Amino acid sequence: MTCKRPGAEKGNRPAAGEIKARCMIISASYRTDIPAFYGAWFAARLAAGECYVRNPYGGAPYRVASDPDSAEGFIFWTRNPRPFLPVLGQVAARRQPFMLQTTITGYPRAIDRHVPPPAPVIRTLATIARDHGPEVVVWRYDPILLTDHLTAAWHRRNFAGLASRLAPLTDEVVVSFAHFYVKSTRNLAAAGIAWRDPPVDEKRALLADLAEIAGNYGLALTVCSQSDLAVAPVAAARCVDAGRLARVGGQPIVARTKGNRPGCLCAESRDIGVYDSCVHGCTYCYAVRAPAAAVAKRAAHVATADRL
């Protein structure tokens, strides 16, 4: 796909409120689960060719164009892609490449309160891989959370079981250890979850074991935004992956590396989500200050609005 930059050949400046580089990969979304909860909104904005995004740091909302001449592809982040299946068909019909970063951890209900169990999500990914190709599917086993119950031995057994079922559907699994942000530690404490942040050597040892398990099933294991843990055979992840999108679409995509935090190797993108709107209820979530806030925002959502 060759993405046109409207007005660029004339040296025009973008209108106020528009993003400067309008040929862009769109991320939907690491701030919330759009495929699970806001698919109707996304479909409406896809048809409209644009949406507006609330700036999480203040300031005016900005416009993001999603038409094929402006958006080079889409990265969807989800824990439940099933409600989004019809929308993926619409995106594919527009010949815009996409990929799904799908988190499947199999954590107990006390930790992932409203997340679907692995089995139905894996069945949905099988449908997506069949209809759109396995290249669009990336499995995420993150965050790796260590507690009295979720020990390193538990993670090895659990990961191996999931890898055996997901291996036919993808070629990559992205992992990371939990980051204990203020929101995360507050939510974990409120849920009564006792966690620990192991030393680097312990993390590397567990990742080496998981990489060996993944390799046995033909999966490459990569680590997200934790470059100190990217020791062979573990490579650094590129979650917003312009190369994978290019393979999906069969056309080159030129995108500079512009991560969201230190150690992030993602291609430049624009995220169209909003914080405090995901109602999966994950106790370690960095994007929700309190579950009740997310429930309230979800209840107030209007699918026909131009922004979440």
PERAJO-V844807 format. One record per pair of residues at least 6 apart in sequence whose C-alpha atoms are under 8 Angstrom apart, sorted by sequence separation. I is the first residue (numbers start at 1). GAP is how many residues later the second one is. D is the distance in whole Angstrom. If there is no record, write none. Layout:
# PERAJO-V844807
i,gap,d
I,GAP,D
I,GAP,D
This chain:
# PERAJO-V844807
i,gap,d
7,6,8
14,6,6
28,6,6
45,6,6
54,6,7
55,6,6
65,6,7
91,6,8
92,6,8
109,6,8
128,6,8
129,6,8
146,6,7
188,6,7
214,6,6
215,6,8
223,6,7
230,6,5
246,6,5
258,6,8
259,6,5
260,6,8
288,6,7
302,6,8
13,7,8
28,7,8
54,7,5
55,7,7
91,7,8
129,7,7
214,7,6
223,7,6
246,7,6
258,7,7
259,7,5
301,7,7
34,8,7
53,8,5
54,8,7
129,8,7
222,8,8
245,8,8
257,8,6
258,8,6
259,8,7
52,9,6
53,9,5
128,9,8
211,9,7
227,9,6
243,9,8
257,9,6
258,9,5
259,9,7
278,9,8
52,10,5
53,10,6
211,10,5
226,10,8
243,10,7
257,10,4
258,10,5
278,10,7
281,10,6
52,11,4
53,11,7
106,11,6
210,11,8
223,11,7
225,11,7
242,11,6
256,11,6
257,11,6
258,11,8
276,11,6
277,11,7
51,12,6
52,12,6
106,12,6
125,12,7
221,12,8
222,12,6
223,12,6
224,12,6
225,12,7
242,12,7
255,12,6
256,12,6
275,12,5
276,12,4
279,12,7
50,13,7
51,13,6
105,13,7
221,13,6
222,13,5
223,13,5
224,13,5
242,13,7
255,13,6
275,13,6
276,13,6
50,14,6
51,14,7
104,14,6
220,14,8
221,14,7
222,14,5
223,14,5
224,14,7
276,14,8
50,15,4
51,15,8
222,15,5
224,15,7
276,15,8
279,15,6
5,16,8
6,16,8
49,16,6
50,16,5
277,16,7
278,16,6
279,16,6
5,17,6
49,17,5
50,17,7
104,17,8
276,17,6
277,17,4
278,17,8
5,18,6
49,18,5
141,18,8
276,18,5
277,18,7
4,19,7
178,19,8
279,19,7
3,20,6
46,20,6
277,20,6
278,20,7
45,21,8
46,21,7
81,21,8
276,21,7
277,21,6
74,22,8
76,22,7
78,22,7
80,22,8
211,22,7
73,23,5
74,23,7
75,23,6
76,23,6
77,23,6
78,23,6
79,23,6
211,23,6
72,24,7
73,24,5
74,24,5
75,24,5
76,24,5
77,24,5
78,24,5
79,24,5
71,25,8
72,25,7
73,25,5
74,25,7
75,25,6
76,25,6
77,25,6
78,25,6
79,25,7
204,25,6
208,25,7
241,25,6
242,25,6
68,26,7
75,26,7
77,26,8
177,26,8
203,26,7
208,26,7
238,26,7
239,26,8
240,26,5
241,26,6
68,27,8
139,27,8
204,27,8
207,27,7
237,27,8
238,27,5
239,27,6
240,27,5
68,28,6
237,28,7
238,28,5
240,28,8
200,29,7
236,29,8
237,29,8
238,29,7
240,29,7
139,31,7
144,31,7
137,32,7
138,32,6
141,32,7
142,32,7
143,32,7
144,32,6
145,32,6
137,33,5
138,33,7
139,33,6
140,33,5
141,33,6
142,33,5
143,33,5
144,33,4
145,33,6
136,34,8
138,34,6
139,34,5
140,34,5
141,34,5
142,34,5
143,34,5
144,34,6
274,34,6
80,35,8
102,35,7
104,35,7
105,35,8
134,35,5
135,35,7
138,35,6
139,35,6
140,35,6
141,35,7
142,35,7
143,35,5
273,35,7
79,36,7
80,36,7
99,36,8
100,36,6
101,36,7
102,36,6
103,36,6
104,36,6
105,36,5
134,36,5
135,36,8
138,36,7
142,36,7
143,36,8
225,36,7
227,36,5
79,37,8
99,37,4
100,37,5
101,37,5
102,37,5
103,37,4
104,37,6
105,37,7
134,37,8
225,37,7
226,37,6
98,38,6
99,38,6
100,38,6
101,38,6
102,38,6
103,38,6
104,38,8
225,38,4
226,38,8
82,39,7
99,39,7
101,39,6
103,39,7
224,39,8
225,39,4
26,40,8
81,40,7
129,40,6
224,40,7
225,40,7
35,41,7
80,41,6
129,41,8
173,41,8
22,42,7
34,42,8
35,42,7
36,42,7
79,42,8
82,42,6
17,43,7
19,43,7
22,43,7
34,43,8
35,43,6
36,43,7
81,43,7
85,43,8
122,43,8
126,43,6
17,44,7
18,44,6
19,44,6
33,44,6
34,44,7
36,44,5
39,44,7
43,44,6
81,44,8
122,44,7
125,44,7
17,45,5
18,45,5
19,45,7
26,45,7
33,45,5
35,45,7
36,45,6
39,45,6
17,46,6
18,46,7
23,46,7
24,46,7
25,46,6
26,46,8
28,46,7
29,46,8
33,46,7
35,46,6
36,46,7
37,46,8
147,46,8
148,46,7
173,46,7
175,46,7
23,47,5
24,47,5
25,47,5
26,47,6
27,47,6
28,47,6
29,47,6
30,47,6
35,47,8
36,47,6
147,47,6
148,47,7
171,47,7
172,47,5
173,47,6
174,47,6
175,47,6
176,47,5
22,48,6
23,48,5
24,48,6
25,48,5
26,48,5
27,48,5
28,48,5
29,48,5
35,48,7
36,48,7
39,48,7
147,48,5
171,48,5
172,48,5
173,48,5
174,48,5
175,48,5
176,48,5
22,49,7
23,49,6
24,49,7
25,49,6
26,49,6
27,49,6
28,49,6
29,49,8
35,49,5
146,49,6
147,49,6
170,49,7
171,49,6
172,49,6
173,49,6
174,49,6
175,49,6
176,49,8
25,50,7
27,50,8
145,50,7
146,50,6
156,50,8
160,50,8
163,50,8
167,50,6
172,50,7
174,50,7
176,50,7
145,51,8
146,51,7
159,51,7
163,51,6
167,51,7
106,52,7
146,52,8
167,52,7
156,53,7
160,53,6
164,53,7
105,54,8
152,54,7
156,54,6
160,54,8
163,54,7
6,63,8
174,63,7
5,64,7
6,64,8
3,65,7
4,65,5
5,65,7
174,65,8
3,66,5
4,66,6
2,67,8
3,67,6
3,68,7
3,69,6
2,70,8
1,71,7
111,80,8
110,81,8
111,82,8
191,92,7
1,95,8
188,95,5
187,96,5
188,96,6
187,97,6
187,98,8
184,99,7
185,99,7
184,100,5
183,101,8
184,101,5
183,102,7
184,102,5
187,102,8
183,103,5
187,103,7
180,104,8
182,104,8
183,104,8
181,105,6
183,105,7
178,106,8
183,106,5
183,107,8
136,108,8
135,109,7
136,109,8
135,112,8
136,112,7
135,113,6
101,138,8
99,145,8
99,146,7
98,147,6
97,148,6
97,149,8
98,150,7
97,151,6
97,152,5
96,153,7
95,154,7
75,165,7
114,165,7
115,165,5
114,166,5
115,166,8
113,167,7
114,167,6
115,167,8
112,168,7
113,168,5
114,168,8
112,169,6
113,169,6
112,170,4
113,170,8
111,171,6
112,171,6
73,172,7
111,172,5
111,173,8
72,181,7
64,206,8
64,208,8
27,213,8
56,218,7
53,219,6
56,219,8
52,220,8
53,220,7
54,220,7
51,221,8
53,221,8
24,231,8
34,239,7
31,240,8
30,241,7
32,241,6
37,241,8
27,242,6
29,242,6
31,242,5
32,242,6
25,243,7
26,243,5
27,243,6
28,243,6
29,243,6
30,243,7
31,243,6
32,243,6
24,244,7
25,244,5
26,244,5
27,244,4
28,244,6
29,244,5
31,244,5
32,244,8
24,245,6
25,245,6
26,245,6
27,245,6
28,245,6
31,245,8
32,245,6
33,245,6
24,246,7
26,246,7
32,246,5
31,247,8
1,248,7
1,249,7
2,249,7
1,250,5
2,250,8
1,251,7
2,251,8
1,252,7
54,253,7
52,254,6
53,254,6
54,254,8
32,255,7
51,255,5
52,255,5
53,255,7
31,256,6
50,256,8
51,256,6
44,259,8
44,260,7
41,261,8
45,261,7
41,262,4
40,263,6
41,263,6
41,264,7
38,265,7
41,267,8
